[in-house]
Amino acid sequence: MARPPPPHASSGSERRHATRATVRWTDPEEGTRTATARVPAHVRPGEPVHVWLDSRGREVLPPVDDASVWQYGIGMGTLAAGSTAAVLLLAHRAVRRVALRRRLEEWERDWARTGPLWTHRGV
C-alpha cells in the first residue's frame, strides 16, 4: 500500500484521522485489483484494512450493522404508531365537534317549539 502526500486539513473528525491510500485486493473473478480509498491514518503500508468499494471501485459506506437496523426499525415503528394515533385523535375530535354542533342545532329547534309553551311567551 503506497501513500500519497498527506491531505490538507478538512472538516469532520473522520477526515482528520484518515488519509487516502492505494489499496490492493484479490478479486476471485478478476484477480488483483487496486483503487484509491480513505484509510485510517494510523494504518501502515502492507497492513490489512477494511475498505468498502462498489462494483466500479468507488468507495462507499460500510453496510449497516444489526443494531442500526433494529434502531431504525423501532424508530420508524414508533413514528408510524404515533402518527396513526395522532390522525385517529384528530379524526375523533372532528367527528365529535360536528356531532356536538348538530346536537345543539337540534336542541335549538326543539326549544323553539317547546319554549313558548313552557314560558307562555308568544302563545
VMD Tcl script that draws the C-alpha trace (Angstrom):
set ca {
  {0.00 0.00 0.00}
  {1.63 3.26 -1.14}
  {0.63 6.52 0.49}
  {0.22 9.80 -1.36}
  {1.32 13.01 0.36}
  {-0.72 13.88 3.49}
  {-4.06 15.54 2.69}
  {-4.88 19.13 3.51}
  {-6.88 19.78 6.66}
  {-10.56 19.08 6.05}
  {-13.76 19.26 8.05}
  {-15.12 16.34 10.05}
  {-13.35 14.24 12.66}
  {-13.24 11.18 10.36}
  {-11.41 13.11 7.68}
  {-8.84 14.39 10.19}
  {-7.98 10.84 11.20}
  {-7.95 9.34 7.70}
  {-5.80 9.63 4.62}
  {-6.12 8.47 1.02}
  {-4.03 5.49 0.01}
  {-3.80 3.00 -2.82}
  {-5.31 -0.28 -1.68}
  {-4.92 -3.70 -3.30}
  {-7.08 -6.79 -3.03}
  {-7.67 -10.06 -4.85}
  {-10.96 -10.48 -6.68}
  {-11.87 -14.14 -7.34}
  {-13.08 -13.30 -10.85}
  {-10.70 -10.52 -11.95}
  {-7.53 -11.24 -9.99}
  {-5.57 -8.48 -8.24}
  {-7.21 -5.05 -8.29}
  {-6.21 -1.64 -6.94}
  {-8.04 1.58 -6.08}
  {-7.52 4.74 -4.06}
  {-9.53 4.78 -0.84}
  {-9.68 6.56 2.51}
  {-7.95 4.57 5.27}
  {-7.28 5.35 8.95}
  {-4.18 7.50 9.41}
  {-2.55 5.02 11.80}
  {-2.50 2.15 9.27}
  {0.96 1.26 7.99}
  {1.70 0.18 4.40}
  {1.01 -3.53 3.97}
  {-1.30 -3.70 6.99}
  {-4.79 -5.13 6.30}
  {-7.65 -2.64 6.43}
  {-11.40 -2.88 5.74}
  {-12.43 -0.72 2.78}
  {-15.85 -0.89 1.13}
  {-15.97 -0.37 -2.64}
  {-18.77 -0.75 -5.14}
  {-18.54 -2.77 -8.37}
  {-16.87 0.17 -10.15}
  {-14.19 0.59 -7.49}
  {-15.72 3.70 -5.90}
  {-15.57 4.00 -2.14}
  {-18.92 3.50 -0.38}
  {-20.12 3.44 3.23}
  {-19.89 0.08 5.01}
  {-23.12 -1.88 5.37}
  {-25.17 -1.11 8.47}
  {-24.90 -3.39 11.48}
  {-27.76 -5.25 13.18}
  {-28.08 -2.67 15.96}
  {-28.59 0.13 13.42}
  {-31.24 -1.89 11.61}
  {-33.10 -2.52 14.87}
  {-32.79 1.11 15.90}
  {-34.16 2.28 12.55}
  {-36.99 -0.27 12.66}
  {-38.02 0.65 16.19}
  {-37.81 4.35 15.41}
  {-39.93 4.06 12.27}
  {-42.44 1.80 14.05}
  {-42.76 4.31 16.86}
  {-43.19 7.13 14.36}
  {-45.86 5.18 12.46}
  {-47.75 4.31 15.66}
  {-47.58 7.89 16.92}
  {-48.71 9.29 13.57}
  {-51.61 6.84 13.43}
  {-52.65 7.75 16.96}
  {-52.47 11.47 16.14}
  {-54.60 11.04 12.99}
  {-57.18 8.99 14.89}
  {-57.30 11.54 17.71}
  {-57.78 14.42 15.25}
  {-60.49 12.48 13.38}
  {-62.26 11.71 16.67}
  {-62.18 15.39 17.67}
  {-63.54 16.46 14.27}
  {-66.40 13.94 14.38}
  {-67.19 14.87 17.96}
  {-67.25 18.59 17.09}
  {-69.63 18.00 14.16}
  {-71.90 15.79 16.30}
  {-71.97 18.37 19.09}
  {-72.85 21.15 16.62}
  {-75.72 19.08 15.20}
  {-76.98 18.20 18.67}
  {-77.01 21.88 19.68}
  {-78.89 22.79 16.49}
  {-81.49 20.11 17.29}
  {-81.84 21.42 20.83}
  {-82.36 24.96 19.48}
  {-85.09 23.72 17.12}
  {-86.77 21.73 19.88}
  {-86.58 24.67 22.28}
  {-88.04 26.97 19.64}
  {-91.08 24.64 19.57}
  {-91.43 23.86 23.28}
  {-90.02 27.01 24.87}
  {-93.07 29.22 24.24}
  {-95.35 26.53 25.74}
  {-93.29 26.31 28.94}
  {-92.67 30.01 29.36}
  {-96.05 31.19 28.00}
  {-94.25 33.68 25.74}
  {-95.55 34.22 22.28}
  {-98.57 31.94 22.86}
}
mol new
graphics top color blue
foreach p $ca { graphics top sphere $p radius 0.5 }
foreach p [lrange $ca 0 end-1] q [lrange $ca 1 end] { graphics top cylinder $p $q radius 0.2 }
display resetview
